[in-house]
Amino acid sequence: MKSEFQQKNTAHHFQPFSDNKELAEKGIKLISKAEGVYIYEDNGKKYLDGMAGLWCVNIGYGRKELVEAASQQMTELPYYNLFFKTTTEPATELAAKIASIAPAHMNKVFFTGSGSDANDTNFRMVRRYWDLKGKPSKKTFISRQNAYHGSTVAAASLGGMGYMHEQGDLPIDGVVHVDQPYWFAEGGDLSKDEFGLKAAQSLEAKILEVGEENIAAFIAEPFQGAGGVITPPDTYWPEIKRILAKYDILFILDEVISGFGRTGEWFASEYFDLKPDMITIAKGMSSGYLPIGGVIISDKVADVVIGEGADFNHGYTYSGHPVAAAVALKNIELLESEGIVEQVKAEISPYLQQRWQELADHPIVGEARGLGMVASIELVKDKTTKERLAPNAAGGNVCRDYSMDNGLIMRSCGDIMVISPPLVISKTEIDELIEKAKKTLDDTARFYNLI
Ligand SMILES: *Cc1c(COP(=O)(O)O)cnc(C)c1O
């Protein structure tokens, strides 16, 4: 007999990215509190949150300073908009703070409610840019297979997820996709470096095919997140940079996951030495305590879309929401004053990556990879042939369920298990994460009679 709460959830709650019929049959976990890097189910079961929620709780759970920032702002001014020749203190201060940590050539921020609508903003702003430049034919976006840029119509079109495109007749016109730098699955006989070059060169081939005069922008994540923490070969970004320098197209770097310290730099554009025209932000911006996103804009783009002196007819009721902005500002101030990003770079991420590599020796792991505070493993039945555990990525779900049983939140992206823990995780907690991941791999291997 399902509890009254479970029945209520089944009756009324349509949950995102879920088979809701299956949820109704199997029931659902109720998460009721959290502290540090741990979350708790209402029945008291404790989990180490290896995913920082959904890649977002960078500062960890339970920070009272963020609660106070929200409460103070809500008392003073819970809401006002930015449309009527008005601003609010948190919106302006947050924009200035983000500009201060962003790459030097980027000094303006447009606020949104999420990463998806930030990429919708990019979509319109980039097209507006080319209209104002007198090149209205430059309207096509180039993205990559297996990219994730959000779930709205434009953002899902920019993304390269087939299972999303097949629902809702996406992508919309004006978006084309090129190869991803996913060496493990697509590298064939090529070395990592050779494959990195080849994947990057698919961008140049596409530019030549569609015509430079028709291309608006290239959009990419520094490393693919939801695609399975796909970290590109060392040759990939330098070759992309060479191609971008050669053609007159804009470059949108989607840092919704990688921003705000996840690589050990404030932005992955520094980690990979990229020079984007716009950076998409959300998630770690507020450590997920309240929803907020935005686009950081280079001087080059701002000079045109602002410098021309006409209205940009775009914005959201909750653009720069003062309570969300106050929380994001406090979050960034804490990441700064506590030296959390430096700590990630100097100590925590090297330790996480070193221990994560131990998983590569496990019989069902085809590859262990990662950078900064993200990492993933490829689940296989056979290390040499790379044959998967089961058809239709069923092995990933089996492994995810064992992980939950073992008190560790890991996410499955198909046959890939991924982690993205809070940046404040300690070495002892990393040890616990690795021990639980090893047990989970053993349990999964045993389930498939492989050990
Ligand atoms: C999560 C994500 C988005 C979408 O952000 P939402 O806040 O869920 O709309 C966009 N891009 C990347 C890289 C993401 O990981």
PDBQT file of the ligand as one rigid body, heavy atoms in Angstrom, charges set to zero:
ROOT
HETATM    1  C1  LIG A 501      21.745  22.308 -17.114  1.00  0.00    +0.000 C 
HETATM    2  C2  LIG A 501      22.316  22.888 -18.352  1.00  0.00    +0.000 A 
HETATM    3  C3  LIG A 501      21.616  23.838 -19.116  1.00  0.00    +0.000 A 
HETATM    4  C4  LIG A 501      20.199  24.202 -18.822  1.00  0.00    +0.000 C 
HETATM    5  O1  LIG A 501      20.042  24.873 -17.614  1.00  0.00    +0.000 OA
HETATM    6  P1  LIG A 501      18.603  24.883 -16.917  1.00  0.00    +0.000 P 
HETATM    7  O2  LIG A 501      18.826  25.794 -15.739  1.00  0.00    +0.000 OA
HETATM    8  O3  LIG A 501      18.264  23.485 -16.558  1.00  0.00    +0.000 OA
HETATM    9  O4  LIG A 501      17.640  25.460 -17.875  1.00  0.00    +0.000 OA
HETATM   10  C5  LIG A 501      22.242  24.406 -20.191  1.00  0.00    +0.000 A 
HETATM   11  N1  LIG A 501      23.500  24.069 -20.518  1.00  0.00    +0.000 NA
HETATM   12  C6  LIG A 501      24.206  23.169 -19.825  1.00  0.00    +0.000 A 
HETATM   13  C7  LIG A 501      25.607  22.856 -20.222  1.00  0.00    +0.000 C 
HETATM   14  C8  LIG A 501      23.629  22.533 -18.727  1.00  0.00    +0.000 A 
HETATM   15  O5  LIG A 501      24.298  21.593 -18.073  1.00  0.00    +0.000 OA
ENDROOT
TORSDOF 0
